[in-house]
Amino acid sequence: MKPVVSATNAWSCVVVSVFGIVILSAIAGLYKSGHEEFTGGIEDPQDGKAVAGTIFTAVIVYAVFLVFCGFQGFLHVRESRKGAIALQ
């Protein structure tokens, strides 16, 4: 297979995805536990578990990006080592 995106974009996407997963998981955990700073004010959401579910959906999207971009990055590594399969 040939990579779809450049190596720089692939590895940048991996880094951003890892940070997104970590940060959004922490925020979703705080909403799910009903932490006062997130669900204690008058204008804050009433149903913290619903908000946490939505944020966990975003975590799943970032995980898909992580897998795709990681695969693209490893295709670049394999291609740079001349390990790509060439059909002639």
CNS distance restraints for C-alpha pairs under 8 A (distance, minus, plus):
assign (resid   1 and name CA) (resid  75 and name CA) 7.50 0.50 0.50
assign (resid   1 and name CA) (resid  84 and name CA) 7.62 0.50 0.50
assign (resid   1 and name CA) (resid  85 and name CA) 7.81 0.50 0.50
assign (resid   2 and name CA) (resid  75 and name CA) 6.94 0.50 0.50
assign (resid   3 and name CA) (resid  72 and name CA) 5.50 0.50 0.50
assign (resid   3 and name CA) (resid  73 and name CA) 7.91 0.50 0.50
assign (resid   3 and name CA) (resid  75 and name CA) 5.93 0.50 0.50
assign (resid   3 and name CA) (resid  76 and name CA) 6.54 0.50 0.50
assign (resid   4 and name CA) (resid  72 and name CA) 7.04 0.50 0.50
assign (resid   5 and name CA) (resid   9 and name CA) 6.40 0.50 0.50
assign (resid   5 and name CA) (resid  10 and name CA) 6.34 0.50 0.50
assign (resid   5 and name CA) (resid  72 and name CA) 6.92 0.50 0.50
assign (resid   6 and name CA) (resid  10 and name CA) 6.15 0.50 0.50
assign (resid   6 and name CA) (resid  76 and name CA) 7.96 0.50 0.50
assign (resid   7 and name CA) (resid  11 and name CA) 6.20 0.50 0.50
assign (resid   7 and name CA) (resid  72 and name CA) 7.43 0.50 0.50
assign (resid   7 and name CA) (resid  73 and name CA) 5.70 0.50 0.50
assign (resid   7 and name CA) (resid  76 and name CA) 6.07 0.50 0.50
assign (resid   8 and name CA) (resid  12 and name CA) 6.01 0.50 0.50
assign (resid   9 and name CA) (resid  13 and name CA) 5.99 0.50 0.50
assign (resid  10 and name CA) (resid  14 and name CA) 6.36 0.50 0.50
assign (resid  10 and name CA) (resid  69 and name CA) 4.81 0.50 0.50
assign (resid  10 and name CA) (resid  70 and name CA) 6.68 0.50 0.50
assign (resid  10 and name CA) (resid  72 and name CA) 5.99 0.50 0.50
assign (resid  10 and name CA) (resid  73 and name CA) 5.31 0.50 0.50
assign (resid  11 and name CA) (resid  15 and name CA) 6.38 0.50 0.50
assign (resid  11 and name CA) (resid  69 and name CA) 6.83 0.50 0.50
assign (resid  11 and name CA) (resid  70 and name CA) 7.01 0.50 0.50
assign (resid  11 and name CA) (resid  73 and name CA) 6.03 0.50 0.50
assign (resid  12 and name CA) (resid  16 and name CA) 6.22 0.50 0.50
assign (resid  13 and name CA) (resid  17 and name CA) 5.89 0.50 0.50
assign (resid  13 and name CA) (resid  65 and name CA) 7.31 0.50 0.50
assign (resid  13 and name CA) (resid  66 and name CA) 7.00 0.50 0.50
assign (resid  13 and name CA) (resid  69 and name CA) 6.08 0.50 0.50
assign (resid  14 and name CA) (resid  18 and name CA) 6.21 0.50 0.50
assign (resid  14 and name CA) (resid  65 and name CA) 7.51 0.50 0.50
assign (resid  14 and name CA) (resid  66 and name CA) 5.23 0.50 0.50
assign (resid  14 and name CA) (resid  69 and name CA) 5.85 0.50 0.50
assign (resid  14 and name CA) (resid  70 and name CA) 6.06 0.50 0.50
assign (resid  15 and name CA) (resid  19 and name CA) 6.38 0.50 0.50
assign (resid  16 and name CA) (resid  20 and name CA) 6.02 0.50 0.50
assign (resid  17 and name CA) (resid  21 and name CA) 6.04 0.50 0.50
assign (resid  17 and name CA) (resid  62 and name CA) 5.31 0.50 0.50
assign (resid  17 and name CA) (resid  63 and name CA) 6.86 0.50 0.50
assign (resid  17 and name CA) (resid  65 and name CA) 6.58 0.50 0.50
assign (resid  17 and name CA) (resid  66 and name CA) 5.50 0.50 0.50
assign (resid  18 and name CA) (resid  22 and name CA) 6.24 0.50 0.50
assign (resid  18 and name CA) (resid  62 and name CA) 7.77 0.50 0.50
assign (resid  18 and name CA) (resid  63 and name CA) 7.99 0.50 0.50
assign (resid  18 and name CA) (resid  66 and name CA) 7.08 0.50 0.50
assign (resid  19 and name CA) (resid  23 and name CA) 6.02 0.50 0.50
assign (resid  20 and name CA) (resid  24 and name CA) 5.77 0.50 0.50
assign (resid  20 and name CA) (resid  59 and name CA) 7.21 0.50 0.50
assign (resid  20 and name CA) (resid  62 and name CA) 6.67 0.50 0.50
assign (resid  21 and name CA) (resid  25 and name CA) 5.82 0.50 0.50
assign (resid  21 and name CA) (resid  59 and name CA) 5.28 0.50 0.50
assign (resid  21 and name CA) (resid  62 and name CA) 6.22 0.50 0.50
assign (resid  21 and name CA) (resid  63 and name CA) 6.98 0.50 0.50
assign (resid  22 and name CA) (resid  26 and name CA) 6.33 0.50 0.50
assign (resid  23 and name CA) (resid  27 and name CA) 6.34 0.50 0.50
assign (resid  24 and name CA) (resid  28 and name CA) 5.96 0.50 0.50
assign (resid  24 and name CA) (resid  55 and name CA) 6.55 0.50 0.50
assign (resid  24 and name CA) (resid  56 and name CA) 7.40 0.50 0.50
assign (resid  24 and name CA) (resid  58 and name CA) 7.75 0.50 0.50
assign (resid  24 and name CA) (resid  59 and name CA) 6.40 0.50 0.50
assign (resid  25 and name CA) (resid  29 and name CA) 6.02 0.50 0.50
assign (resid  25 and name CA) (resid  55 and name CA) 7.60 0.50 0.50
assign (resid  25 and name CA) (resid  56 and name CA) 6.75 0.50 0.50
assign (resid  25 and name CA) (resid  59 and name CA) 6.74 0.50 0.50
assign (resid  26 and name CA) (resid  30 and name CA) 6.32 0.50 0.50
assign (resid  27 and name CA) (resid  31 and name CA) 6.36 0.50 0.50
assign (resid  27 and name CA) (resid  52 and name CA) 7.85 0.50 0.50
assign (resid  27 and name CA) (resid  55 and name CA) 7.93 0.50 0.50
assign (resid  28 and name CA) (resid  32 and name CA) 6.04 0.50 0.50
assign (resid  28 and name CA) (resid  51 and name CA) 7.43 0.50 0.50
assign (resid  28 and name CA) (resid  52 and name CA) 4.47 0.50 0.50
assign (resid  28 and name CA) (resid  53 and name CA) 7.48 0.50 0.50
assign (resid  28 and name CA) (resid  55 and name CA) 5.72 0.50 0.50
assign (resid  28 and name CA) (resid  56 and name CA) 6.44 0.50 0.50
assign (resid  29 and name CA) (resid  33 and name CA) 6.13 0.50 0.50
assign (resid  29 and name CA) (resid  52 and name CA) 6.87 0.50 0.50
assign (resid  30 and name CA) (resid  34 and name CA) 6.28 0.50 0.50
assign (resid  30 and name CA) (resid  35 and name CA) 5.35 0.50 0.50
assign (resid  30 and name CA) (resid  38 and name CA) 7.26 0.50 0.50
assign (resid  31 and name CA) (resid  35 and name CA) 6.06 0.50 0.50
assign (resid  31 and name CA) (resid  38 and name CA) 6.28 0.50 0.50
assign (resid  31 and name CA) (resid  39 and name CA) 7.00 0.50 0.50
assign (resid  31 and name CA) (resid  48 and name CA) 4.93 0.50 0.50
assign (resid  31 and name CA) (resid  49 and name CA) 6.41 0.50 0.50
assign (resid  31 and name CA) (resid  51 and name CA) 6.80 0.50 0.50
assign (resid  31 and name CA) (resid  52 and name CA) 5.48 0.50 0.50
assign (resid  32 and name CA) (resid  48 and name CA) 5.61 0.50 0.50
assign (resid  32 and name CA) (resid  49 and name CA) 4.78 0.50 0.50
assign (resid  32 and name CA) (resid  51 and name CA) 7.79 0.50 0.50
assign (resid  32 and name CA) (resid  52 and name CA) 5.39 0.50 0.50
assign (resid  33 and name CA) (resid  48 and name CA) 7.80 0.50 0.50
assign (resid  33 and name CA) (resid  49 and name CA) 7.88 0.50 0.50
assign (resid  34 and name CA) (resid  38 and name CA) 7.19 0.50 0.50
assign (resid  34 and name CA) (resid  39 and name CA) 6.00 0.50 0.50
assign (resid  34 and name CA) (resid  48 and name CA) 6.03 0.50 0.50
assign (resid  34 and name CA) (resid  49 and name CA) 7.80 0.50 0.50
assign (resid  35 and name CA) (resid  39 and name CA) 6.18 0.50 0.50
assign (resid  35 and name CA) (resid  40 and name CA) 7.46 0.50 0.50
assign (resid  36 and name CA) (resid  40 and name CA) 4.53 0.50 0.50
assign (resid  36 and name CA) (resid  41 and name CA) 7.84 0.50 0.50
assign (resid  37 and name CA) (resid  41 and name CA) 7.57 0.50 0.50
assign (resid  38 and name CA) (resid  44 and name CA) 6.77 0.50 0.50
assign (resid  38 and name CA) (resid  45 and name CA) 7.96 0.50 0.50
assign (resid  39 and name CA) (resid  44 and name CA) 5.43 0.50 0.50
assign (resid  39 and name CA) (resid  45 and name CA) 5.95 0.50 0.50
assign (resid  39 and name CA) (resid  46 and name CA) 6.65 0.50 0.50
assign (resid  39 and name CA) (resid  48 and name CA) 6.48 0.50 0.50
assign (resid  40 and name CA) (resid  44 and name CA) 6.71 0.50 0.50
assign (resid  45 and name CA) (resid  51 and name CA) 7.69 0.50 0.50
assign (resid  47 and name CA) (resid  51 and name CA) 6.73 0.50 0.50
assign (resid  48 and name CA) (resid  52 and name CA) 6.09 0.50 0.50
assign (resid  49 and name CA) (resid  53 and name CA) 6.19 0.50 0.50
assign (resid  50 and name CA) (resid  54 and name CA) 6.44 0.50 0.50
assign (resid  51 and name CA) (resid  55 and name CA) 6.30 0.50 0.50
assign (resid  52 and name CA) (resid  56 and name CA) 6.05 0.50 0.50
assign (resid  53 and name CA) (resid  57 and name CA) 6.31 0.50 0.50
assign (resid  54 and name CA) (resid  58 and name CA) 6.66 0.50 0.50
assign (resid  55 and name CA) (resid  59 and name CA) 6.40 0.50 0.50
assign (resid  56 and name CA) (resid  60 and name CA) 6.34 0.50 0.50
assign (resid  57 and name CA) (resid  61 and name CA) 6.46 0.50 0.50
assign (resid  58 and name CA) (resid  62 and name CA) 6.29 0.50 0.50
assign (resid  59 and name CA) (resid  63 and name CA) 6.16 0.50 0.50
assign (resid  60 and name CA) (resid  64 and name CA) 6.32 0.50 0.50
assign (resid  61 and name CA) (resid  65 and name CA) 6.37 0.50 0.50
assign (resid  62 and name CA) (resid  66 and name CA) 6.08 0.50 0.50
assign (resid  63 and name CA) (resid  67 and name CA) 6.29 0.50 0.50
assign (resid  64 and name CA) (resid  68 and name CA) 6.19 0.50 0.50
assign (resid  65 and name CA) (resid  69 and name CA) 5.88 0.50 0.50
assign (resid  66 and name CA) (resid  70 and name CA) 5.77 0.50 0.50
assign (resid  67 and name CA) (resid  71 and name CA) 6.07 0.50 0.50
assign (resid  68 and name CA) (resid  72 and name CA) 6.28 0.50 0.50
assign (resid  69 and name CA) (resid  73 and name CA) 6.09 0.50 0.50
assign (resid  70 and name CA) (resid  74 and name CA) 6.24 0.50 0.50
assign (resid  71 and name CA) (resid  75 and name CA) 6.22 0.50 0.50
assign (resid  72 and name CA) (resid  76 and name CA) 6.45 0.50 0.50
assign (resid  73 and name CA) (resid  77 and name CA) 6.40 0.50 0.50
assign (resid  74 and name CA) (resid  78 and name CA) 6.09 0.50 0.50
assign (resid  75 and name CA) (resid  79 and name CA) 6.04 0.50 0.50
assign (resid  76 and name CA) (resid  80 and name CA) 6.05 0.50 0.50
assign (resid  77 and name CA) (resid  81 and name CA) 6.43 0.50 0.50
assign (resid  78 and name CA) (resid  82 and name CA) 6.49 0.50 0.50
assign (resid  78 and name CA) (resid  83 and name CA) 5.26 0.50 0.50
assign (resid  78 and name CA) (resid  84 and name CA) 6.11 0.50 0.50
assign (resid  79 and name CA) (resid  83 and name CA) 5.65 0.50 0.50
assign (resid  79 and name CA) (resid  84 and name CA) 5.08 0.50 0.50
